Amino acid sequence: MGANSSSISELPENEYLKRLSGTESISENDPFWNQLLSFSFTTPTNSAELKLLEEATISVCKSLVENNPRTGNLGALIKVFLSRTKELKISAECQNHLFIWQAHNALFLICCLLKVFICQMPEEEMQLHFTYEEKSSVTFQADSEDLIEELLCCLIKLIIDIPLLDITYEISLEAVSTLVVFLSYQLYHKEILRHSISHKYLMHGRCLPYTSRLVKTLLYNFIRQEKRPPPGTHIFQQQSDGGGLLYGLASGVANNTAFPSSNPHAFQINFNSLYTALCDQQKSDQATLLLYMLLHQNSNVRTYMLARTDMENLVVPILEILYHVEERNSHHVYMALIILLILTEDDGFNRSIHEVILKNITWYSERVLTEISLGSLLILVVIRTIQYNMTRTRDKYLHTNCLAALANMSAQFRSLHQYAAQRIISYTCRHLRRYVSVLDKLYFPHSHCSALQHCFSTLSDNGEELLSLTCSHILRSYASRLLTSAVH
């Protein structure tokens, strides 16, 4: 760190980091900070690089944790960052890359150190490190007690107020990362944390008035999907119109939040753009999690999406996630399945998916599907997921939710593709035979059916639950519909 570029291998011996983490107290007005923050270190862009960075700075971080109660250097670093963020918006508009560069470097250091504190100590103990003053481990002055809250508010204002340009991309990203780190305490505790200091500041403190603007800005950033500028991009070329297209877009987002509402945290957003972005990004588990949260917790979004006439653009990517279950992490698969479960709770959705005809589903390899309804494809993929679960993971939660989705749809089954109908019948008959076999072995124990019994015990409390969900809720509804049609 410092005036020259630094590599990861050089960090443990860096003189500026050693002084920051050492036994000497550094005033926030010391010229040292200008020297420390004048580095052109390339920040990590993936987990492997981040791990190397964390391993290289173990000794520095350990030293800071030990010495900070006497030096208060962490608090001084944060105050330096807070002082430099007051002019960030003007710096962005004036293309003052040096000012933004040093502010980013300060925030990068804070984020790295914050991870260490969160990993190693309870939240209450970490809070003390924010309040330590120079040469004192017991003095808590009024202006330092809320340093965490000041930092959190500053991060939120940075995200919502600073236009997203090439020159500000890195510091905006670092602000979001630091917020995520602040909220990551739960990752290091098995028990549920009922009282979080960071959560209290965000939900009840000075940050509260900015929450709706924060959510809106993050959603718009997700919609826009701006590409990360090349590493080392510090200077954004001045445009003749005084700021360029990206600045105009960012300003438009920032200046279009306020409208009369009975809910102080409500805001308007372009649902069509959000829907399109969600459809395009489902290969990412983060995007699938965002879709789940919006469907589950926001009735306006859910109503809008269910009213769309092009639901196949959203549902087909979700089905593709389940189809390639062996290539996805379990969290991604669960979120995709729960999204289907939410959608199939709506009768209108269950009816409409059988009216949408799809052509040439190339990723479905078991059989060539030149033409199939969205509803039939959904049935095929869910049954395939059940079968994969039966033979591989044997996860009762996954199994039950797959059956629940089929049960939700069963009353609206219509015009099924021949292959989908065949899979329903063969799946049910196969498990019915297994169920009967298990009953036979249970009543005649000398037949030795331990393998079959184990199969059922891992999927449900008993075979009757499996039979009830599969046969009663799915087949009976469809069969009664066929009988009614035949009579009339």
Secondary structure by P-SEA (a helix, b strand, c coil): ccccccccccccccaaaaaaacccccccccaaaaaaacccccccccaaaaaaaaaaaaaaaaaaaacccccaaaaaaaaaaaaaacaaaaaaaacaaaaaaaaaaaaaaaaaaaaaaaacccaaaaaaaacccccccccccccccaaaaaaaaaaaaaaacccccccaaaaaaaaaaaaaaaacccccccccccccaaaaaacccccccaaaaaaaaaaaaaaaccccccccccccccccccccaaaaaaaaaaacccccccccccccccaaaaaaaaaaccccaaaaaaaaaaaaccaaaaaaaaacccccccaaaaaaaaaacccccaaaaaaaaaaaaaaaccaaaaaaaaaccccccccccccccccccaaaaaaaaaaaaaaaaacccccaaaaaaaaaaaaaaccccccccaaaaaaaaaaaaaaaaaaaaaaaaaacccccaaaaaaaaaaccccaaaaaaacccccaaaaaaaaaaaaac
